[in-house]
Amino acid sequence: MLEQPSNHDRTPSADPDHVDSTSGGTVFALRDVADTHDSRPVREAFLAILSHELRTPITTIFAGSSVLARRAGLSSSATRTLAGDISAEAARLYDLVEDLLVLARLERRVLDPLDEPVLIQRAVDTTIRMVVERHGDVPIERRGDPGAPPVHGDATYVDQACRNLVMSSIRYAGREPGRQLVVDVRTDPSAGEVTIAVLDRGPELDADELERAFELPNGSATGRLAGSGVGLYVCRQLVEAMGGRVWARNRPDGGLETGFALRIDERG
């Protein structure tokens, strides 16, 4: 798609071979803006969701810190509760900022991941430790292959993809038997991949919703997808930039499986 030149896009020609003796010469600057227009709906949807999600952590941090600053006589238990709330929401705010930076890089076509050997299981362990630190006794079970080979990827982006994948299902983890969140790492030699899957007992999705699970939620989204935020969308962008793939499918015995796969790095 070519944008029509404005007056500022027209400049007199400095080349005498291209100058008409009666009217002068004109150079037209044509600029391809197709990518800009195509990405605008995605950017606007992302920012709409992000602005909504930003309000909760910012409000909590502001209100909690204001109480701590003005009320010196708070009990130790109240102080700990407020400090814990501030810490948790600050961590959430950090994640949102990281996701926003990914969108900015996507728009500028500079999401250029490194191609280095990365151990997915280390990223999984880091994510589980983070969840425990933030949320305490959330029941998470790690399964699969503890000796999975390294994959092609960027360690920073693999960490962020793992974090977003797990955090998208954390609300569905429960203390009841069988409701723990399962993080499963597997090696598939025939496909040349290492996979990570998160298994939960949350609401299932219909066929259309499964196709859109890693997309930005739109205004018509309901149920599980309406509250999914930007995490899975960013996860897909990162994984695909590293040459991988993502999926979402219903579990046979109830709940949802979301996951991604990256190519095994055989250079070592």
N, C-alpha and C positions, 0 to 999 in steps of 0.2 A: 504494500500500500504506500503510495507516494503522497506526501503532503504538498499542497499548493504553496509556492513561494510567496512570502510576504514582501513588503517593500524593503525590509531589512535583509532579505535574502537576495536582493538584486544589487549588483555592484557594477559600475562602469568597467568595461574591459580595458586592461592596461596593454593589451597586445594590439599594435596598430594594424596588423593583418586582419583583425576581427572587428574593426571599427568602421561603421558606415559613415561616410563623409557628411551626410545630411542629418542623420538622427543619432549618431553615436552608437556604440555597442553595448550590449547588456549580457551579463553572465547570470544564468539561473542556477541556483543551488537547490538541488532536490535531495530531500532527506527521507529515508525509509523509516516510517514510524509504525509499521505493522506490529512489531514486537511490543512497542509501548502500549498501543491500544489493546492488544490481546491480553497483556498482563494486568491491565487496569482493573477488571472485575475481580481477579484473584487478590490483588493488593487491597482493594476496598473491602472485600469480604474478610480478609485476614485482619485488617485494622479495626473493622467493626467488632469482630470477636475479641481481639486483643484489648481494645479499649474497655469492653465489658469486663473481661477477666482481670484487668489491672485495678479496677476499682476496689475489689475486696481486699487484696493484700495491702494496697496503699492506705485504705481506710483503717484497717486493723493496726498497721504499723504506726500511723499518725496518732490514732486514739490511744493505743497502749502506751506509746512513748510519752504522750502528753500526761497521762495519769501518773506514770512513774516519776516524771519531772516535777509535778505539782503537789503530789501527796507523799510527803516524806514518812508519814506514819503508817503506811501500808503494812499489813502483816507479812511475814516471810512467805506464807503459802500463796497469798494474793500476788506478791511480787514475782514468785516463781511462775505462777500461771500466766501473768501478763508477759513476762520475759519469754516463756515458751511459745506463746501465741505470736509474739513479734518475730522470734527466730524462725518459726515455721512459715510465716507469711513472707519474710525476707527471702527465704529459700525459694518459695514459689515465684516471687518476683524475679529472682535471678534466672530461673528457668524460662520465664516469659521473655526476658530480655535476650537470652541466648537464642530463642526461637525467632524473635524479631530480627536479630542479626542475620540469621540464615535467609530470611525473606529478602533482606536488603542485598545480600550477596547474589541471590537468585536473580533479582531484577537487573543487576549489573553484570550478570553472566560471569561472576568471579567465584562461584562456588567450586573451586578447584581442589578437591581432596588430594592429599598425599597418597601415593601407592606404596604402602609399607606393610610388612607382615604384622598382623594384629591378632591377639588371642581374644576371641569373643568371651570365653569363660572369665577372663579377668574383668572385662567390662561388666559382665553380669554380677560378679562378686562385688565390684565397686557400687553398682546400683543397689544391690540388696543391703549393703552396709548403709548407704545413704537413706534408704527407706526406713530402716530400723532406727537410725539416728533421728529422723524427722518425725516418725509416727509411732515409735515405741514398739508395741507388741503386735504389729501387723503380721498375721501368719503367712509366711512365704516358704514354699518348699522348692529347693533346687534339685532338678533331676537331670539325667542324661549323661553325656560323655565328658568326664573331667579332663581327658587328654585330647580334646579336639585339636586338630592342626591349626596353624595360623591361617588367616584369610587375607585377601587383598583389601586394604582399607586405609582409613585415616583414624588413628587412635582417638582423637578428640571427637570426630563425628560418630564413630562406633559407640563411644560412651554416651553421647547425646541421644543417639537412636535407641539404645537400650533403655536409658532413663525414660524417654518419652513412651516407649512401648509398655514398660511396667507401670508407669504412673497413670496411663490411660485406663488401667483396670483396677487400680488400687482400691477404689471405692467399693468394689464387689467382693473383697476379701472379708471373711468372717471367722469368728472363733468356733462356730459350729463344725462338727465333723464333716469333712468333705468339702468345706467351703474355703479352704486355704488357697492362696494364689500360687500357682505352679509355674516356675520358669524352667523350661526344658531346652537344653543345648544338645544337638545331635550332629553327627557327621554322616554325610551321604556321599560315599566315594563314587558311586555310579553317576551322580549328578555333578560331582566335583564341588560340593558346597558344604558349608557348615550352617546350620539353621538354629535360630532361637525362637521359641514359641512361648507365649504367655497364655495360660489356661485359667479361665475364671468361671464363676457360676452366675454371672450377670445375665441380663435379658438377651435372648437370641435376636437375630436380625433376619429380615426377609431377604429374598434374592437381590432386590434392588439396593437395599441398605448395605448388604455385603459388598456390592460393587463400589459403594461410596464410602466405605468405612475409613479409608485413608485420604478422603477428600476434605476440603473445608466445609463445615456444616453450612447449609443455606437457610433462608428464613422459613422454609417449609419443613425443615427437619423436626422430627418429634422423637420422644423416648430417649433411648440411649445415645443416638447420634446428636440430638439437640444439645446435650451437655458434654460432648466429647472434646470441645476446645480445638486447639491448633496442634496438639502434640503429635497425633498420628500423621497429620499432613506433613509436618516437618520431618518426621521419621522417614516417610516415603521418599521425600526429596533427597535426604542425605543418603539413604540406602541406594537409590537408583543412581545417584551421582558416583557412587563407589562400584557400580556395575552389578548391583544386587537386585533383589525383587522382594515384594511384600505380599501378604495375603491375609484374609480374614475368612473364617468359616465357623459354622456352628458345630459344637461338640455333640457327638451322638447321644450322650447321656445328660445333655443340658449345659447351657453356658456357651461361651465364645472362646475361640482360639484366634489370636492375632500373632503374626510373626514376620520375620524377615530372614533372608538367606544371603550370604556373601560367598564369593568364589574362593576355593582353597588356594593358598599361595604355596606353590611347589618349588619356588626358587631356592629355598634353603636346603 
